[in-house]
């Protein structure tokens, strides 16, 4: 059970659900609106969790990311001060929240974003910020090498 506020992403709304929904839209404007709607479903991070130490560097907007491992599964709580970024965070949470380190490390993020048709429509700084969030999650969940 996650120690963070209940989120539909990763459990009720999976990466597969996100891809299926996005592929139903013909134009980028409809996809953009849907991303914002998903951002509205992302639980707000409590202010006591937000600090400089959990800020994701490389993002144009403020982004906070905290994680906790429960058993072999990873849970995340993330938030942003920008609506579209909250939506992008929701897309990432759908892929990673409640997953094992192995599932996170082997998930093909590039193919996922390609299926969503996202990267080409984001500003370079937003695209870099999205990649920074993913990279931070992958770094957090990389298993420690065995000590000698």
One Martini backbone bead per residue (centre of mass of N, CA, C, O) as a GRO file, in nm:
protein
  148
    1UNK     BB    1   0.097   0.036   0.023
    2UNK     BB    2   0.073   0.359  -0.015
    3UNK     BB    3   0.186   0.661   0.152
    4UNK     BB    4   0.021   0.811  -0.050
    5UNK     BB    5  -0.197   0.950  -0.219
    6UNK     BB    6  -0.451   0.854  -0.395
    7UNK     BB    7  -0.400   0.705  -0.718
    8UNK     BB    8  -0.494   0.616  -1.049
    9UNK     BB    9  -0.199   0.583  -1.125
   10UNK     BB   10  -0.103   0.244  -1.223
   11UNK     BB   11  -0.387   0.109  -1.164
   12UNK     BB   12  -0.649   0.233  -1.314
   13UNK     BB   13  -0.426   0.400  -1.484
   14UNK     BB   14  -0.252   0.299  -1.747
   15UNK     BB   15  -0.041   0.303  -2.004
   16UNK     BB   16  -0.244   0.160  -2.192
   17UNK     BB   17  -0.477   0.358  -2.146
   18UNK     BB   18  -0.335   0.608  -2.247
   19UNK     BB   19  -0.277   0.513  -2.533
   20UNK     BB   20  -0.568   0.448  -2.618
   21UNK     BB   21  -0.679   0.732  -2.577
   22UNK     BB   22  -0.477   0.896  -2.755
   23UNK     BB   23  -0.542   0.730  -3.028
   24UNK     BB   24  -0.840   0.859  -3.057
   25UNK     BB   25  -0.699   1.112  -3.133
   26UNK     BB   26  -0.625   1.336  -3.395
   27UNK     BB   27  -0.532   1.585  -3.234
   28UNK     BB   28  -0.332   1.770  -3.028
   29UNK     BB   29  -0.545   1.937  -2.873
   30UNK     BB   30  -0.694   1.691  -2.750
   31UNK     BB   31  -0.450   1.574  -2.605
   32UNK     BB   32  -0.384   1.818  -2.433
   33UNK     BB   33  -0.653   1.821  -2.278
   34UNK     BB   34  -0.617   1.536  -2.159
   35UNK     BB   35  -0.362   1.588  -1.999
   36UNK     BB   36  -0.493   1.800  -1.815
   37UNK     BB   37  -0.707   1.612  -1.696
   38UNK     BB   38  -0.507   1.419  -1.564
   39UNK     BB   39  -0.377   1.636  -1.383
   40UNK     BB   40  -0.642   1.671  -1.208
   41UNK     BB   41  -0.612   1.363  -1.090
   42UNK     BB   42  -0.370   1.442  -0.948
   43UNK     BB   43  -0.245   1.443  -0.659
   44UNK     BB   44  -0.169   1.647  -0.418
   45UNK     BB   45   0.099   1.772  -0.269
   46UNK     BB   46   0.214   1.822   0.020
   47UNK     BB   47   0.390   2.079   0.157
   48UNK     BB   48   0.576   1.897   0.348
   49UNK     BB   49   0.715   1.752   0.085
   50UNK     BB   50   0.812   2.021  -0.015
   51UNK     BB   51   1.146   2.059  -0.149
   52UNK     BB   52   1.458   2.104  -0.262
   53UNK     BB   53   1.540   1.792  -0.244
   54UNK     BB   54   1.268   1.714  -0.448
   55UNK     BB   55   1.367   1.858  -0.688
   56UNK     BB   56   1.361   1.869  -1.032
   57UNK     BB   57   1.605   1.882  -1.247
   58UNK     BB   58   1.537   2.026  -1.579
   59UNK     BB   59   1.291   2.203  -1.519
   60UNK     BB   60   1.097   2.474  -1.588
   61UNK     BB   61   0.928   2.383  -1.371
   62UNK     BB   62   0.806   2.297  -1.083
   63UNK     BB   63   0.929   1.981  -0.939
   64UNK     BB   64   0.809   1.712  -0.739
   65UNK     BB   65   0.979   1.411  -0.592
   66UNK     BB   66   0.865   1.116  -0.435
   67UNK     BB   67   0.964   0.808  -0.262
   68UNK     BB   68   0.861   0.453  -0.211
   69UNK     BB   69   0.933   0.140  -0.075
   70UNK     BB   70   0.709  -0.151  -0.095
   71UNK     BB   71   0.878  -0.390  -0.094
   72UNK     BB   72   0.895  -0.427  -0.454
   73UNK     BB   73   0.749  -0.151  -0.464
   74UNK     BB   74   0.687   0.163  -0.624
   75UNK     BB   75   0.623   0.496  -0.498
   76UNK     BB   76   0.467   0.809  -0.601
   77UNK     BB   77   0.510   1.170  -0.559
   78UNK     BB   78   0.384   1.436  -0.766
   79UNK     BB   79   0.450   1.783  -0.869
   80UNK     BB   80   0.323   2.106  -0.996
   81UNK     BB   81   0.287   2.452  -1.113
   82UNK     BB   82   0.190   2.309  -1.386
   83UNK     BB   83  -0.059   2.177  -1.568
   84UNK     BB   84   0.090   2.018  -1.794
   85UNK     BB   85   0.292   1.880  -1.601
   86UNK     BB   86   0.087   1.722  -1.440
   87UNK     BB   87   0.005   1.554  -1.687
   88UNK     BB   88   0.286   1.432  -1.743
   89UNK     BB   89   0.309   1.296  -1.472
   90UNK     BB   90   0.068   1.107  -1.507
   91UNK     BB   91   0.197   0.944  -1.738
   92UNK     BB   92   0.432   0.840  -1.564
   93UNK     BB   93   0.267   0.709  -1.335
   94UNK     BB   94   0.123   0.498  -1.514
   95UNK     BB   95   0.405   0.345  -1.564
   96UNK     BB   96   0.540   0.336  -1.241
   97UNK     BB   97   0.332   0.303  -1.034
   98UNK     BB   98   0.362   0.004  -0.853
   99UNK     BB   99   0.643  -0.089  -0.939
  100UNK     BB  100   0.919  -0.243  -1.013
  101UNK     BB  101   1.237  -0.208  -1.086
  102UNK     BB  102   1.230  -0.385  -1.339
  103UNK     BB  103   0.986  -0.252  -1.476
  104UNK     BB  104   1.112   0.031  -1.491
  105UNK     BB  105   1.383  -0.041  -1.643
  106UNK     BB  106   1.218  -0.197  -1.897
  107UNK     BB  107   1.068   0.039  -1.981
  108UNK     BB  108   0.962   0.191  -2.290
  109UNK     BB  109   0.961   0.521  -2.308
  110UNK     BB  110   0.999   0.598  -2.603
  111UNK     BB  111   0.759   0.431  -2.712
  112UNK     BB  112   0.544   0.562  -2.539
  113UNK     BB  113   0.580   0.856  -2.642
  114UNK     BB  114   0.537   0.784  -2.938
  115UNK     BB  115   0.241   0.679  -2.907
  116UNK     BB  116   0.145   0.967  -2.791
  117UNK     BB  117   0.266   1.213  -2.953
  118UNK     BB  118   0.446   1.431  -2.781
  119UNK     BB  119   0.739   1.548  -2.828
  120UNK     BB  120   0.680   1.719  -3.093
  121UNK     BB  121   0.473   1.921  -2.905
  122UNK     BB  122   0.701   2.002  -2.729
  123UNK     BB  123   0.900   2.179  -2.583
  124UNK     BB  124   1.222   2.138  -2.519
  125UNK     BB  125   1.195   2.193  -2.211
  126UNK     BB  126   0.963   1.993  -2.160
  127UNK     BB  127   1.103   1.741  -2.270
  128UNK     BB  128   1.341   1.756  -2.069
  129UNK     BB  129   1.167   1.742  -1.813
  130UNK     BB  130   1.041   1.468  -1.866
  131UNK     BB  131   1.312   1.317  -1.874
  132UNK     BB  132   1.400   1.397  -1.585
  133UNK     BB  133   1.182   1.242  -1.437
  134UNK     BB  134   1.248   0.963  -1.546
  135UNK     BB  135   1.549   0.957  -1.460
  136UNK     BB  136   1.494   0.981  -1.158
  137UNK     BB  137   1.331   0.723  -1.127
  138UNK     BB  138   1.549   0.532  -1.238
  139UNK     BB  139   1.764   0.605  -1.025
  140UNK     BB  140   1.605   0.530  -0.768
  141UNK     BB  141   1.541   0.217  -0.891
  142UNK     BB  142   1.825   0.135  -0.890
  143UNK     BB  143   2.000  -0.113  -0.808
  144UNK     BB  144   2.221  -0.210  -0.593
  145UNK     BB  145   2.519  -0.313  -0.579
  146UNK     BB  146   2.693  -0.549  -0.462
  147UNK     BB  147   2.883  -0.595  -0.201
  148UNK     BB  148   3.233  -0.687  -0.127
   0.00000   0.00000   0.00000
